[in-house]
């Protein structure tokens, strides 16, 4: 069709540079405004006061002593005998049965009556009776305790939906097994709970009023939402991650997980009854997972509300989250120097009802760099929006991959057989789409790489390693992506301006609209972006996907400058 024929059918001339700029600029402002609005409305306020909290101890000497003239048994006083039991652990809520092995250690040569007992409660993971608490349970047994370590009750749950209340019932079942032994005094059975297990121990004390005492190792005092958010934010900061990545943590822990059947995140286990019995709390100065200052203050307050003043603290230098020296990921790492002796001494004296003469608050002063984000709560609207955007992005990335593979195969086939272009992109759109897709995916991979580097650093610190010397990608990647996103928005604005220009030239944007204009565009007779249907499908699929990636970036806060 000649130019004169097109004009007679109502087409208009191409835009001038000035007109293109005048159209591109408002499109850019609108797109930027939408994404900034999303980032602003999903932002979670930062709780940054008080910072650098500390809790002074009364003496650096962690030795535990009691008012008695008798020599109390310590570790290695008795030889230890082991025996295995198997129980049916029935999950109360579902009736599901898990065969659980229980490793019982008894002191040989100890009195045959009136011995104290102790049940060990697992932290996170999938511990068994054979690979958990072996050294500490043996030390306790060699000091005259009958100890029990069981396979962790997990049933068909995962780390995301642990049945804490059901687990408490099974631990209590094992406690009753010890109470039923002839050598054990049924009123002298206590518990040793570490990390995640301190959520379970709260339920246990609620259903069993006869627990004699408890040793809490790195207790997670606050709800999972607040405890885990504190862990992540503090470790992100220690790793040197950009503040933007830290803001992701607050968004994640503001999700309403109850929508997905995950109710554990908001359990309330910090009750006075949970600390109503003689309690020993132990921390390591290299533990970057627990809020030590606020946590211990909360324990003291709740214990005092319950009328319990028998609370001891021991804090050890260099020790990590499980009171060991070195990297927790390596097997055989030893406990902090005096921890075992102090713990055994406290348990022996407490189980005998003796009065403690040593200072209750001893060891290295506690330190906490940031506050627990107790203001975090479930945001249902944000959760629904984020889930839709992220799920749609994942789906469209898969669809785009499939369509791109088909387009590539068709392009190669047509080129090899001389059948002409398989896609038929118009000059201004084919190259633009390719570059926009490549740059957007680079930004996405940089984002995932930066976040992944933070996660790796956090895991290593949780195991006891020092923070990285150089923040590297976890810091510079955030502002880099922000700059790239601005460039991408401007480029997309130019593409949309080009589409508007093509529509205008075909009479779609005039009034009245040129008859048959839309039909010709849809049929490919007057194509806007591509002459071939496959090209048009690829263009709009990739365009929608790349814009969804930008929208997901805005959800995570990348458009807050």
Buried (B, 14 or more C-beta within 10 A) or exposed (E): EEEEEBEEBBBBEEBEEEEBEEBBEEBBEEBBEBBBEBBEEBBBEBBEEEEEBEBEBEEEBBEBBBEEEEEBBBBEBBEBEBEEBEBEBBBEEEEBEBEBBBBBBBBEEBEEEBBBBBBBBBBBEEBBBEEBBBEBBBBBBBBBBBBBBBBBBBBEBEEEBBBBBBBBBBBBBBBBBBBEBEBBBBEBBBBBBBBBBBBBBBBBBBEBEEBBBBBBBBBBBBBBBBBBBBBBBBBBBBBBBBEBBBBBBBBBBBBBBBEEEBEBBBBEBBBBBBBBBBBBBBBBBBBBBBBBBBBBBBBBEBBEEBEBEBBBBBBBEBBBBBBBBBEBEEEEBEBBBBBBBBBBBBBBBBBBEBEBEBBBBBBBBBBBBBBBBBEBEBBEEBBEBBBEBBEBBEEBBEBBEEBBEBBEEBBEEBEEEEEEBBBBBBEBBBEBBEEBBEBBBEBBEBBEEBBEBBBEBBEBBBBBBEBBEEBEBBBEBBEBBBEBBBEBBBBBBBBBBBBBBBBBBBBBBBEEBBEBBBEBBEEBEBBBBBBBEBBBBBBBBBBBBBBBBBBBBBBBBBBBE
